[in-house]
Amino acid sequence: MKALLEVVILPVSDPDRSLRFYRDQVGFELDVDYESAPDFGVIQLTPQGSGASIQFGVGLTDASAGSLQGLYLVVPDIEKYCRELTDHGVTVSKIRHKDTDGGWRGGFLPGLDPDRADYASFADFRDPDGNAWVLQERNHESP
């Protein structure tokens, strides 16, 4: 049975601040900014090239602001993406890569994966509420 993930609801405390963060700092594209009543509004943004979007607003979720963890953004050049985020004022962790000595057991080493292997290099950032994102490199093309 085919199914597509289209939307993830982010619990945020201030939708306008989150809009500025995701649009202006992270670079997501604004799809919808709709408010039908003081107790209901939805803002939807999509990472460039993604088939899935994020939504936040008023009246969308009872989850605590900042409680969503482990959202993955897969990027072709993690160094470049981290630099762009940092240039736009986003705090990004140092890049780390899987320690595959003897098979991967969940450990990491500092820096990029030496072979730039798919799914091997990671970094993290958080939105203003603390919702946590993981950057992961895939399909890197060496110049």
N, CA, C and O atoms as CSV, one atom per row, in Angstrom:
chain,resi,resn,atom,element,x,y,z
A,1,MET,N,N,0.843,-1.168,0.000
A,1,MET,CA,C,0.000,0.000,0.000
A,1,MET,C,C,0.896,1.241,0.000
A,1,MET,O,O,1.774,1.373,0.853
A,2,LYS,N,N,0.679,2.134,-0.938
A,2,LYS,CA,C,1.488,3.341,-1.077
A,2,LYS,C,C,0.959,4.448,-0.167
A,2,LYS,O,O,-0.249,4.659,-0.052
A,3,ALA,N,N,1.885,5.141,0.466
A,3,ALA,CA,C,1.527,6.282,1.307
A,3,ALA,C,C,2.654,7.297,1.241
A,3,ALA,O,O,3.824,6.927,1.138
A,4,LEU,N,N,2.310,8.565,1.298
A,4,LEU,CA,C,3.296,9.640,1.261
A,4,LEU,C,C,3.175,10.478,2.519
A,4,LEU,O,O,2.072,10.851,2.921
A,5,LEU,N,N,4.303,10.773,3.140
A,5,LEU,CA,C,4.312,11.700,4.264
A,5,LEU,C,C,4.305,13.107,3.676
A,5,LEU,O,O,5.207,13.473,2.923
A,6,GLU,N,N,3.295,13.888,4.017
A,6,GLU,CA,C,3.184,15.227,3.452
A,6,GLU,C,C,3.427,16.339,4.451
A,6,GLU,O,O,3.996,17.370,4.091
A,7,VAL,N,N,3.009,16.159,5.707
A,7,VAL,CA,C,3.075,17.258,6.666
A,7,VAL,C,C,3.476,16.732,8.044
A,7,VAL,O,O,3.031,15.670,8.480
A,8,VAL,N,N,4.329,17.507,8.714
A,8,VAL,CA,C,4.668,17.276,10.108
A,8,VAL,C,C,4.268,18.546,10.860
A,8,VAL,O,O,4.652,19.651,10.476
A,9,ILE,N,N,3.494,18.376,11.935
A,9,ILE,CA,C,3.058,19.506,12.747
A,9,ILE,C,C,4.135,19.796,13.790
A,9,ILE,O,O,4.519,18.909,14.552
A,10,LEU,N,N,4.620,21.036,13.824
A,10,LEU,CA,C,5.604,21.451,14.818
A,10,LEU,C,C,4.904,22.205,15.940
A,10,LEU,O,O,4.155,23.147,15.680
A,11,PRO,N,N,5.140,21.802,17.181
A,11,PRO,CA,C,4.584,22.569,18.300
A,11,PRO,C,C,5.466,23.782,18.597
A,11,PRO,O,O,6.628,23.635,18.976
A,12,VAL,N,N,4.911,24.964,18.424
A,12,VAL,CA,C,5.663,26.205,18.635
A,12,VAL,C,C,4.866,27.144,19.538
A,12,VAL,O,O,3.643,27.037,19.639
A,13,SER,N,N,5.569,28.055,20.187
A,13,SER,CA,C,4.909,29.007,21.078
A,13,SER,C,C,4.519,30.311,20.381
A,13,SER,O,O,3.571,30.977,20.796
A,14,ASP,N,N,5.240,30.675,19.332
A,14,ASP,CA,C,5.001,31.941,18.644
A,14,ASP,C,C,5.083,31.700,17.133
A,14,ASP,O,O,6.176,31.703,16.566
A,15,PRO,N,N,3.931,31.492,16.478
A,15,PRO,CA,C,3.942,31.182,15.047
A,15,PRO,C,C,4.654,32.230,14.181
A,15,PRO,O,O,5.323,31.872,13.212
A,16,ASP,N,N,4.520,33.512,14.517
A,16,ASP,CA,C,5.176,34.548,13.712
A,16,ASP,C,C,6.702,34.451,13.823
A,16,ASP,O,O,7.410,34.588,12.825
A,17,ARG,N,N,7.198,34.217,15.026
A,17,ARG,CA,C,8.643,34.044,15.220
A,17,ARG,C,C,9.125,32.802,14.481
A,17,ARG,O,O,10.187,32.823,13.860
A,18,SER,N,N,8.352,31.721,14.543
A,18,SER,CA,C,8.724,30.485,13.854
A,18,SER,C,C,8.708,30.672,12.340
A,18,SER,O,O,9.557,30.125,11.636
A,19,LEU,N,N,7.746,31.440,11.840
A,19,LEU,CA,C,7.707,31.745,10.406
A,19,LEU,C,C,8.987,32.451,9.991
A,19,LEU,O,O,9.608,32.070,8.998
A,20,ARG,N,N,9.390,33.469,10.731
A,20,ARG,CA,C,10.624,34.187,10.393
A,20,ARG,C,C,11.842,33.254,10.446
A,20,ARG,O,O,12.719,33.325,9.585
A,21,PHE,N,N,11.891,32.386,11.454
A,21,PHE,CA,C,13.016,31.467,11.581
A,21,PHE,C,C,13.077,30.515,10.392
A,21,PHE,O,O,14.117,30.416,9.741
A,22,TYR,N,N,12.007,29.826,10.100
A,22,TYR,CA,C,12.042,28.807,9.041
A,22,TYR,C,C,12.121,29.407,7.638
A,22,TYR,O,O,12.767,28.833,6.761
A,23,ARG,N,N,11.484,30.533,7.416
A,23,ARG,CA,C,11.531,31.162,6.100
A,23,ARG,C,C,12.830,31.938,5.902
A,23,ARG,O,O,13.523,31.740,4.904
A,24,ASP,N,N,13.164,32.819,6.845
A,24,ASP,CA,C,14.261,33.758,6.645
A,24,ASP,C,C,15.620,33.195,7.039
A,24,ASP,O,O,16.633,33.584,6.458
A,25,GLN,N,N,15.665,32.299,8.000
A,25,GLN,CA,C,16.948,31.775,8.460
A,25,GLN,C,C,17.254,30.388,7.899
A,25,GLN,O,O,18.384,30.115,7.494
A,26,VAL,N,N,16.246,29.511,7.876
A,26,VAL,CA,C,16.474,28.151,7.397
A,26,VAL,C,C,16.242,28.050,5.890
A,26,VAL,O,O,16.781,27.148,5.247
A,27,GLY,N,N,15.460,28.947,5.322
A,27,GLY,CA,C,15.279,28.984,3.872
A,27,GLY,C,C,14.143,28.142,3.337
A,27,GLY,O,O,14.110,27.847,2.142
A,28,PHE,N,N,13.199,27.741,4.196
A,28,PHE,CA,C,12.047,26.995,3.711
A,28,PHE,C,C,11.139,27.946,2.941
A,28,PHE,O,O,11.127,29.151,3.193
A,29,GLU,N,N,10.379,27.390,1.999
A,29,GLU,CA,C,9.467,28.188,1.182
A,29,GLU,C,C,8.083,28.228,1.828
A,29,GLU,O,O,7.547,27.195,2.229
A,30,LEU,N,N,7.512,29.428,1.925
A,30,LEU,CA,C,6.187,29.610,2.509
A,30,LEU,C,C,5.131,29.147,1.514
A,30,LEU,O,O,5.083,29.617,0.377
A,31,ASP,N,N,4.280,28.213,1.958
A,31,ASP,CA,C,3.179,27.714,1.130
A,31,ASP,C,C,1.848,28.331,1.530
A,31,ASP,O,O,1.053,28.726,0.678
A,32,VAL,N,N,1.611,28.410,2.846
A,32,VAL,CA,C,0.313,28.856,3.362
A,32,VAL,C,C,0.537,29.682,4.622
A,32,VAL,O,O,1.346,29.325,5.478
A,33,ASP,N,N,-0.184,30.779,4.720
A,33,ASP,CA,C,-0.252,31.564,5.955
A,33,ASP,C,C,-1.711,31.979,6.085
A,33,ASP,O,O,-2.136,32.985,5.517
A,34,TYR,N,N,-2.470,31.191,6.841
A,34,TYR,CA,C,-3.919,31.327,6.880
A,34,TYR,C,C,-4.401,31.401,8.312
A,34,TYR,O,O,-4.039,30.565,9.140
A,35,GLU,N,N,-5.210,32.390,8.604
A,35,GLU,CA,C,-5.832,32.511,9.922
A,35,GLU,C,C,-7.311,32.778,9.719
A,35,GLU,O,O,-7.699,33.799,9.150
A,36,SER,N,N,-8.134,31.846,10.192
A,36,SER,CA,C,-9.582,32.010,10.007
A,36,SER,C,C,-10.267,32.554,11.245
A,36,SER,O,O,-11.385,33.063,11.168
A,37,ALA,N,N,-9.595,32.446,12.396
A,37,ALA,CA,C,-10.170,32.920,13.655
A,37,ALA,C,C,-9.025,33.104,14.641
A,37,ALA,O,O,-7.937,32.571,14.420
A,38,PRO,N,N,-9.245,33.843,15.722
A,38,PRO,CA,C,-8.174,34.022,16.707
A,38,PRO,C,C,-7.666,32.714,17.304
A,38,PRO,O,O,-6.532,32.649,17.779
A,39,ASP,N,N,-8.500,31.665,17.282
A,39,ASP,CA,C,-8.081,30.389,17.864
A,39,ASP,C,C,-7.713,29.341,16.821
A,39,ASP,O,O,-7.542,28.170,17.160
A,40,PHE,N,N,-7.587,29.750,15.535
A,40,PHE,CA,C,-7.131,28.812,14.512
A,40,PHE,C,C,-6.389,29.536,13.397
A,40,PHE,O,O,-6.895,30.484,12.796
A,41,GLY,N,N,-5.177,29.060,13.139
A,41,GLY,CA,C,-4.383,29.556,12.030
A,41,GLY,C,C,-3.329,28.525,11.685
A,41,GLY,O,O,-2.880,27.772,12.549
A,42,VAL,N,N,-2.937,28.490,10.432
A,42,VAL,CA,C,-1.935,27.515,9.996
A,42,VAL,C,C,-0.920,28.190,9.086
A,42,VAL,O,O,-1.272,28.950,8.184
A,43,ILE,N,N,0.322,27.900,9.342
A,43,ILE,CA,C,1.424,28.335,8.490
A,43,ILE,C,C,2.104,27.059,8.004
A,43,ILE,O,O,2.449,26.186,8.800
A,44,GLN,N,N,2.290,26.962,6.708
A,44,GLN,CA,C,2.950,25.781,6.136
A,44,GLN,C,C,4.143,26.223,5.316
A,44,GLN,O,O,4.053,27.147,4.509
A,45,LEU,N,N,5.266,25.548,5.535
A,45,LEU,CA,C,6.489,25.806,4.782
A,45,LEU,C,C,7.068,24.475,4.312
A,45,LEU,O,O,6.842,23.430,4.921
A,46,THR,N,N,7.820,24.539,3.213
A,46,THR,CA,C,8.405,23.336,2.636
A,46,THR,C,C,9.879,23.574,2.339
A,46,THR,O,O,10.236,24.580,1.725
A,47,PRO,N,N,10.736,22.652,2.774
A,47,PRO,CA,C,12.145,22.755,2.374
A,47,PRO,C,C,12.236,22.651,0.849
A,47,PRO,O,O,11.517,21.869,0.227
A,48,GLN,N,N,13.113,23.435,0.269
A,48,GLN,CA,C,13.249,23.450,-1.183
A,48,GLN,C,C,13.509,22.033,-1.703
A,48,GLN,O,O,14.443,21.365,-1.261
A,49,GLY,N,N,12.678,21.584,-2.640
A,49,GLY,CA,C,12.827,20.273,-3.261
A,49,GLY,C,C,12.198,19.128,-2.488
A,49,GLY,O,O,12.240,17.987,-2.948
A,50,SER,N,N,11.618,19.398,-1.332
A,50,SER,CA,C,11.054,18.338,-0.505
A,50,SER,C,C,9.611,18.028,-0.883
A,50,SER,O,O,8.886,18.895,-1.372
A,51,GLY,N,N,9.209,16.802,-0.656
A,51,GLY,CA,C,7.824,16.403,-0.837
A,51,GLY,C,C,7.026,16.504,0.451
A,51,GLY,O,O,5.812,16.301,0.446
A,52,ALA,N,N,7.695,16.817,1.554
A,52,ALA,CA,C,7.031,16.948,2.845
A,52,ALA,C,C,7.192,18.375,3.362
A,52,ALA,O,O,8.194,19.041,3.102
A,53,SER,N,N,6.188,18.823,4.093
A,53,SER,CA,C,6.158,20.186,4.621
A,53,SER,C,C,6.036,20.154,6.131
A,53,SER,O,O,5.758,19.114,6.729
A,54,ILE,N,N,6.250,21.317,6.738
A,54,ILE,CA,C,5.969,21.499,8.155
A,54,ILE,C,C,4.808,22.470,8.282
A,54,ILE,O,O,4.613,23.346,7.439
A,55,GLN,N,N,4.040,22.298,9.354
A,55,GLN,CA,C,2.969,23.229,9.681
A,55,GLN,C,C,3.069,23.579,11.148
A,55,GLN,O,O,3.478,22.760,11.971
A,56,PHE,N,N,2.692,24.805,11.465
A,56,PHE,CA,C,2.544,25.245,12.844
A,56,PHE,C,C,1.531,26.366,12.831
A,56,PHE,O,O,1.156,26.859,11.767
A,57,GLY,N,N,1.094,26.764,13.984
A,57,GLY,CA,C,0.112,27.839,14.054
A,57,GLY,C,C,-0.604,27.820,15.368
A,57,GLY,O,O,-0.017,27.557,16.418
A,58,VAL,N,N,-1.901,28.105,15.298
A,58,VAL,CA,C,-2.748,28.161,16.483
A,58,VAL,C,C,-3.847,27.119,16.312
A,58,VAL,O,O,-4.505,27.063,15.273
A,59,GLY,N,N,-4.042,26.295,17.337
A,59,GLY,CA,C,-5.108,25.300,17.307
A,59,GLY,C,C,-4.779,24.047,16.515
A,59,GLY,O,O,-5.688,23.312,16.127
A,60,LEU,N,N,-3.491,23.783,16.264
A,60,LEU,CA,C,-3.115,22.604,15.476
A,60,LEU,C,C,-2.703,21.408,16.321
A,60,LEU,O,O,-2.888,20.266,15.899
A,61,THR,N,N,-2.149,21.646,17.503
A,61,THR,CA,C,-1.653,20.555,18.327
A,61,THR,C,C,-1.676,20.947,19.801
A,61,THR,O,O,-1.592,22.122,20.157
A,62,ASP,N,N,-1.791,19.932,20.637
A,62,ASP,CA,C,-1.703,20.141,22.080
A,62,ASP,C,C,-0.308,19.833,22.608
A,62,ASP,O,O,-0.055,19.973,23.804
A,63,ALA,N,N,0.602,19.414,21.726
A,63,ALA,CA,C,1.966,19.084,22.149
A,63,ALA,C,C,2.663,20.329,22.681
A,63,ALA,O,O,2.377,21.444,22.245
A,64,SER,N,N,3.565,20.136,23.609
A,64,SER,CA,C,4.326,21.246,24.187
A,64,SER,C,C,5.276,21.837,23.159
A,64,SER,O,O,5.920,21.107,22.404
A,65,ALA,N,N,5.361,23.159,23.131
A,65,ALA,CA,C,6.286,23.834,22.219
A,65,ALA,C,C,7.693,23.298,22.424
A,65,ALA,O,O,8.173,23.201,23.553
A,66,GLY,N,N,8.345,22.952,21.328
A,66,GLY,CA,C,9.727,22.478,21.381
A,66,GLY,C,C,9.873,21.005,21.673
A,66,GLY,O,O,10.995,20.538,21.872
A,67,SER,N,N,8.793,20.254,21.708
A,67,SER,CA,C,8.869,18.843,22.101
A,67,SER,C,C,9.170,17.884,20.954
A,67,SER,O,O,9.395,16.698,21.197
A,68,LEU,N,N,9.180,18.358,19.727
A,68,LEU,CA,C,9.451,17.468,18.596
A,68,LEU,C,C,10.956,17.302,18.417
A,68,LEU,O,O,11.690,18.288,18.349
A,69,GLN,N,N,11.406,16.075,18.341
A,69,GLN,CA,C,12.835,15.771,18.251
A,69,GLN,C,C,13.097,14.856,17.053
A,69,GLN,O,O,12.233,14.069,16.664
A,70,GLY,N,N,14.288,14.964,16.475
A,70,GLY,CA,C,14.726,13.996,15.477
A,70,GLY,C,C,14.144,14.150,14.091
A,70,GLY,O,O,13.997,13.155,13.381
A,71,LEU,N,N,13.809,15.355,13.681
A,71,LEU,CA,C,13.400,15.586,12.295
A,71,LEU,C,C,14.660,15.613,11.429
A,71,LEU,O,O,15.619,16.311,11.758
A,72,TYR,N,N,14.665,14.874,10.347
A,72,TYR,CA,C,15.843,14.801,9.488
A,72,TYR,C,C,15.664,15.658,8.251
A,72,TYR,O,O,14.627,15.609,7.588
A,73,LEU,N,N,16.693,16.448,7.946
A,73,LEU,CA,C,16.817,17.143,6.671
A,73,LEU,C,C,18.014,16.518,5.972
A,73,LEU,O,O,19.134,16.578,6.481
A,74,VAL,N,N,17.785,15.922,4.817
A,74,VAL,CA,C,18.854,15.282,4.064
A,74,VAL,C,C,19.353,16.272,3.020
A,74,VAL,O,O,18.574,16.805,2.230
A,75,VAL,N,N,20.664,16.510,3.028
A,75,VAL,CA,C,21.265,17.529,2.166
A,75,VAL,C,C,22.434,16.933,1.385
A,75,VAL,O,O,23.092,16.015,1.875
A,76,PRO,N,N,22.706,17.438,0.169
A,76,PRO,CA,C,23.812,16.887,-0.618
A,76,PRO,C,C,25.192,17.377,-0.198
A,76,PRO,O,O,26.195,16.737,-0.512
A,77,ASP,N,N,25.256,18.505,0.510
A,77,ASP,CA,C,26.548,19.037,0.952
A,77,ASP,C,C,26.358,19.613,2.347
A,77,ASP,O,O,25.936,20.759,2.504
A,78,ILE,N,N,26.670,18.814,3.350
A,78,ILE,CA,C,26.398,19.206,4.730
A,78,ILE,C,C,27.254,20.391,5.158
A,78,ILE,O,O,26.793,21.234,5.928
A,79,GLU,N,N,28.486,20.472,4.676
A,79,GLU,CA,C,29.327,21.627,5.022
A,79,GLU,C,C,28.703,22.920,4.515
A,79,GLU,O,O,28.617,23.906,5.247
A,80,LYS,N,N,28.273,22.912,3.266
A,80,LYS,CA,C,27.673,24.099,2.663
A,80,LYS,C,C,26.369,24.468,3.376
A,80,LYS,O,O,26.127,25.642,3.657
A,81,TYR,N,N,25.538,23.481,3.665
A,81,TYR,CA,C,24.265,23.759,4.322
A,81,TYR,C,C,24.491,24.325,5.723
A,81,TYR,O,O,23.822,25.277,6.126
A,82,CYS,N,N,25.429,23.743,6.462
A,82,CYS,CA,C,25.742,24.257,7.800
A,82,CYS,C,C,26.247,25.698,7.729
A,82,CYS,O,O,25.868,26.534,8.550
A,83,ARG,N,N,27.092,25.981,6.760
A,83,ARG,CA,C,27.622,27.332,6.591
A,83,ARG,C,C,26.496,28.318,6.276
A,83,ARG,O,O,26.462,29.417,6.829
A,84,GLU,N,N,25.573,27.927,5.387
A,84,GLU,CA,C,24.447,28.802,5.040
A,84,GLU,C,C,23.562,29.064,6.253
A,84,GLU,O,O,23.137,30.196,6.481
A,85,LEU,N,N,23.283,28.023,7.029
A,85,LEU,CA,C,22.478,28.226,8.243
A,85,LEU,C,C,23.178,29.169,9.201
A,85,LEU,O,O,22.566,30.104,9.718
A,86,THR,N,N,24.453,28.930,9.438
A,86,THR,CA,C,25.230,29.773,10.350
A,86,THR,C,C,25.260,31.216,9.860
A,86,THR,O,O,25.132,32.146,10.656
A,87,ASP,N,N,25.427,31.407,8.552
A,87,ASP,CA,C,25.424,32.755,7.977
A,87,ASP,C,C,24.089,33.473,8.192
A,87,ASP,O,O,24.032,34.703,8.187
A,88,HIS,N,N,23.017,32.696,8.381
A,88,HIS,CA,C,21.694,33.275,8.623
A,88,HIS,C,C,21.320,33.271,10.102
A,88,HIS,O,O,20.152,33.435,10.452
A,89,GLY,N,N,22.317,33.083,10.970
A,89,GLY,CA,C,22.105,33.218,12.402
A,89,GLY,C,C,21.609,31.976,13.125
A,89,GLY,O,O,21.205,32.063,14.285
A,90,VAL,N,N,21.632,30.825,12.467
A,90,VAL,CA,C,21.202,29.579,13.108
A,90,VAL,C,C,22.417,28.929,13.769
A,90,VAL,O,O,23.480,28.820,13.157
A,91,THR,N,N,22.259,28.505,14.997
A,91,THR,CA,C,23.323,27.791,15.693
A,91,THR,C,C,23.279,26.327,15.273
A,91,THR,O,O,22.267,25.648,15.446
A,92,VAL,N,N,24.388,25.855,14.721
A,92,VAL,CA,C,24.479,24.480,14.216
A,92,VAL,C,C,25.616,23.779,14.953
A,92,VAL,O,O,26.670,24.367,15.197
A,93,SER,N,N,25.389,22.529,15.300
A,93,SER,CA,C,26.432,21.747,15.967
A,93,SER,C,C,27.601,21.504,15.011
A,93,SER,O,O,27.508,21.757,13.810
A,94,LYS,N,N,28.683,21.016,15.567
A,94,LYS,CA,C,29.802,20.582,14.731
A,94,LYS,C,C,29.388,19.328,13.972
A,94,LYS,O,O,28.590,18.526,14.457
A,95,ILE,N,N,29.939,19.175,12.783
A,95,ILE,CA,C,29.656,17.988,11.976
A,95,ILE,C,C,30.332,16.788,12.619
A,95,ILE,O,O,31.445,16.885,13.136
A,96,ARG,N,N,29.643,15.662,12.578
A,96,ARG,CA,C,30.179,14.398,13.070
A,96,ARG,C,C,29.859,13.308,12.050
A,96,ARG,O,O,28.987,13.475,11.198
A,97,HIS,N,N,30.580,12.191,12.150
A,97,HIS,CA,C,30.305,11.081,11.236
A,97,HIS,C,C,30.310,9.762,11.986
A,97,HIS,O,O,30.862,9.645,13.080
A,98,LYS,N,N,29.685,8.778,11.372
A,98,LYS,CA,C,29.586,7.452,11.973
A,98,LYS,C,C,30.972,6.863,12.173
A,98,LYS,O,O,31.820,6.941,11.284
A,99,ASP,N,N,31.199,6.282,13.327
A,99,ASP,CA,C,32.413,5.522,13.608
A,99,ASP,C,C,32.107,4.078,13.215
A,99,ASP,O,O,31.495,3.337,13.984
A,100,THR,N,N,32.530,3.686,12.027
A,100,THR,CA,C,32.183,2.365,11.496
A,100,THR,C,C,33.264,1.325,11.721
A,100,THR,O,O,33.194,0.236,11.151
A,101,ASP,N,N,34.256,1.631,12.532
A,101,ASP,CA,C,35.308,0.655,12.824
A,101,ASP,C,C,34.675,-0.556,13.507
A,101,ASP,O,O,34.169,-0.456,14.624
A,102,GLY,N,N,34.712,-1.704,12.819
A,102,GLY,CA,C,34.102,-2.915,13.362
A,102,GLY,C,C,32.595,-2.963,13.187
A,102,GLY,O,O,31.922,-3.736,13.870
A,103,GLY,N,N,32.053,-2.159,12.292
A,103,GLY,CA,C,30.602,-2.097,12.102
A,103,GLY,C,C,30.022,-0.977,12.949
A,103,GLY,O,O,30.504,-0.724,14.053
A,104,TRP,N,N,28.995,-0.304,12.447
A,104,TRP,CA,C,28.461,0.848,13.170
A,104,TRP,C,C,27.638,0.392,14.359
A,104,TRP,O,O,26.713,-0.409,14.224
A,105,ARG,N,N,27.986,0.910,15.517
A,105,ARG,CA,C,27.289,0.579,16.763
A,105,ARG,C,C,26.706,1.838,17.400
A,105,ARG,O,O,26.448,1.870,18.603
A,106,GLY,N,N,26.501,2.860,16.599
A,106,GLY,CA,C,25.892,4.083,17.103
A,106,GLY,C,C,26.873,5.154,17.529
A,106,GLY,O,O,26.454,6.225,17.969
A,107,GLY,N,N,28.181,4.896,17.411
A,107,GLY,CA,C,29.169,5.885,17.818
A,107,GLY,C,C,29.521,6.857,16.697
A,107,GLY,O,O,29.293,6.580,15.520
A,108,PHE,N,N,30.080,7.997,17.085
A,108,PHE,CA,C,30.427,9.034,16.122
A,108,PHE,C,C,31.846,9.529,16.366
A,108,PHE,O,O,32.381,9.430,17.471
A,109,LEU,N,N,32.436,10.060,15.312
A,109,LEU,CA,C,33.732,10.728,15.356
A,109,LEU,C,C,33.542,12.157,14.854
A,109,LEU,O,O,32.614,12.418,14.088
A,110,PRO,N,N,34.404,13.087,15.271
A,110,PRO,CA,C,34.250,14.465,14.797
A,110,PRO,C,C,34.563,14.597,13.300
A,110,PRO,O,O,35.371,13.852,12.746
A,111,GLY,N,N,33.903,15.559,12.674
A,111,GLY,CA,C,34.176,15.899,11.277
A,111,GLY,C,C,33.348,15.094,10.291
A,111,GLY,O,O,32.519,14.260,10.654
A,112,LEU,N,N,33.617,15.390,9.010
A,112,LEU,CA,C,32.937,14.721,7.900
A,112,LEU,C,C,33.382,13.271,7.775
A,112,LEU,O,O,34.501,12.920,8.149
A,113,ASP,N,N,32.507,12.442,7.251
A,113,ASP,CA,C,32.907,11.095,6.883
A,113,ASP,C,C,34.000,11.215,5.820
A,113,ASP,O,O,33.804,11.923,4.832
A,114,PRO,N,N,35.149,10.544,5.993
A,114,PRO,CA,C,36.255,10.701,5.043
A,114,PRO,C,C,35.898,10.339,3.608
A,114,PRO,O,O,36.479,10.888,2.672
A,115,ASP,N,N,34.948,9.422,3.420
A,115,ASP,CA,C,34.540,9.017,2.068
A,115,ASP,C,C,33.296,9.751,1.586
A,115,ASP,O,O,32.829,9.520,0.471
A,116,ARG,N,N,32.761,10.629,2.417
A,116,ARG,CA,C,31.507,11.332,2.125
A,116,ARG,C,C,30.414,10.333,1.753
A,116,ARG,O,O,29.611,10.578,0.852
A,117,ALA,N,N,30.396,9.200,2.464
A,117,ALA,CA,C,29.412,8.153,2.213
A,117,ALA,C,C,28.008,8.657,2.542
A,117,ALA,O,O,27.826,9.486,3.434
A,118,ASP,N,N,27.029,8.148,1.814
A,118,ASP,CA,C,25.637,8.501,2.074
A,118,ASP,C,C,25.250,8.137,3.498
A,118,ASP,O,O,25.639,7.089,4.014
A,119,TYR,N,N,24.485,9.010,4.120
A,119,TYR,CA,C,23.918,8.809,5.455
A,119,TYR,C,C,24.965,8.692,6.557
A,119,TYR,O,O,24.664,8.139,7.615
A,120,ALA,N,N,26.173,9.187,6.353
A,120,ALA,CA,C,27.249,8.990,7.332
A,120,ALA,C,C,27.646,10.259,8.080
A,120,ALA,O,O,28.225,10.160,9.161
A,121,SER,N,N,27.358,11.447,7.549
A,121,SER,CA,C,27.745,12.704,8.209
A,121,SER,C,C,26.504,13.432,8.710
A,121,SER,O,O,25.474,13.471,8.036
A,122,PHE,N,N,26.620,14.016,9.917
A,122,PHE,CA,C,25.476,14.612,10.596
A,122,PHE,C,C,25.843,15.936,11.264
A,122,PHE,O,O,27.006,16.191,11.575
A,123,ALA,N,N,24.835,16.761,11.475
A,123,ALA,CA,C,24.922,17.957,12.318
A,123,ALA,C,C,23.510,18.206,12.837
A,123,ALA,O,O,22.554,17.598,12.355
A,124,ASP,N,N,23.374,19.092,13.812
A,124,ASP,CA,C,22.071,19.346,14.423
A,124,ASP,C,C,21.827,20.838,14.580
A,124,ASP,O,O,22.765,21.628,14.686
A,125,PHE,N,N,20.550,21.212,14.593
A,125,PHE,CA,C,20.158,22.565,14.989
A,125,PHE,C,C,18.777,22.495,15.621
A,125,PHE,O,O,18.068,21.498,15.491
A,126,ARG,N,N,18.412,23.563,16.302
A,126,ARG,CA,C,17.107,23.657,16.960
A,126,ARG,C,C,16.425,24.959,16.548
A,126,ARG,O,O,17.075,25.965,16.262
A,127,ASP,N,N,15.098,24.903,16.529
A,127,ASP,CA,C,14.357,26.136,16.265
A,127,ASP,C,C,14.251,26.930,17.569
A,127,ASP,O,O,14.709,26.455,18.608
A,128,PRO,N,N,13.662,28.122,17.538
A,128,PRO,CA,C,13.617,28.955,18.752
A,128,PRO,C,C,12.917,28.302,19.950
A,128,PRO,O,O,13.181,28.674,21.093
A,129,ASP,N,N,12.029,27.335,19.701
A,129,ASP,CA,C,11.344,26.644,20.790
A,129,ASP,C,C,12.090,25.404,21.268
A,129,ASP,O,O,11.776,24.865,22.330
A,130,GLY,N,N,13.075,24.947,20.495
A,130,GLY,CA,C,13.818,23.748,20.865
A,130,GLY,C,C,13.473,22.517,20.064
A,130,GLY,O,O,14.029,21.450,20.323
A,131,ASN,N,N,12.568,22.622,19.089
A,131,ASN,CA,C,12.334,21.484,18.197
A,131,ASN,C,C,13.658,21.150,17.512
A,131,ASN,O,O,14.328,22.035,16.980
A,132,ALA,N,N,14.032,19.866,17.527
A,132,ALA,CA,C,15.377,19.465,17.111
A,132,ALA,C,C,15.390,18.843,15.721
A,132,ALA,O,O,14.580,17.975,15.394
A,133,TRP,N,N,16.333,19.315,14.917
A,133,TRP,CA,C,16.542,18.843,13.550
A,133,TRP,C,C,17.916,18.191,13.431
A,133,TRP,O,O,18.880,18.620,14.067
A,134,VAL,N,N,17.989,17.150,12.609
A,134,VAL,CA,C,19.246,16.491,12.285
A,134,VAL,C,C,19.498,16.705,10.801
A,134,VAL,O,O,18.636,16.424,9.968
A,135,LEU,N,N,20.678,17.201,10.478
A,135,LEU,CA,C,21.112,17.281,9.084
A,135,LEU,C,C,21.885,16.006,8.772
A,135,LEU,O,O,22.705,15.561,9.575
A,136,GLN,N,N,21.629,15.425,7.619
A,136,GLN,CA,C,22.327,14.211,7.203
A,136,GLN,C,C,22.693,14.349,5.736
A,136,GLN,O,O,21.873,14.769,4.919
A,137,GLU,N,N,23.934,13.992,5.402
A,137,GLU,CA,C,24.402,14.141,4.022
A,137,GLU,C,C,24.110,12.878,3.206
A,137,GLU,O,O,24.330,11.752,3.653
A,138,ARG,N,N,23.605,13.114,1.989
A,138,ARG,CA,C,23.380,12.035,1.015
A,138,ARG,C,C,23.559,12.607,-0.388
A,138,ARG,O,O,23.206,13.756,-0.654
A,139,ASN,N,N,24.111,11.791,-1.277
A,139,ASN,CA,C,24.309,12.167,-2.678
A,139,ASN,C,C,25.304,13.307,-2.855
A,139,ASN,O,O,25.132,14.165,-3.721
A,140,HIS,N,N,26.351,13.308,-2.025
A,140,HIS,CA,C,27.372,14.333,-2.179
A,140,HIS,C,C,28.159,14.075,-3.464
A,140,HIS,O,O,28.547,12.944,-3.757
A,141,GLU,N,N,28.384,15.140,-4.217
A,141,GLU,CA,C,29.183,15.039,-5.441
A,141,GLU,C,C,30.440,15.868,-5.247
A,141,GLU,O,O,30.375,17.081,-5.051
A,142,SER,N,N,31.584,15.201,-5.304
A,142,SER,CA,C,32.860,15.914,-5.178
A,142,SER,C,C,33.093,16.726,-6.435
A,142,SER,O,O,32.774,16.286,-7.540
A,143,PRO,N,N,33.660,17.936,-6.258
A,143,PRO,CA,C,33.907,18.777,-7.453
A,143,PRO,C,C,35.002,18.208,-8.329
A,143,PRO,O,O,35.329,18.789,-9.363
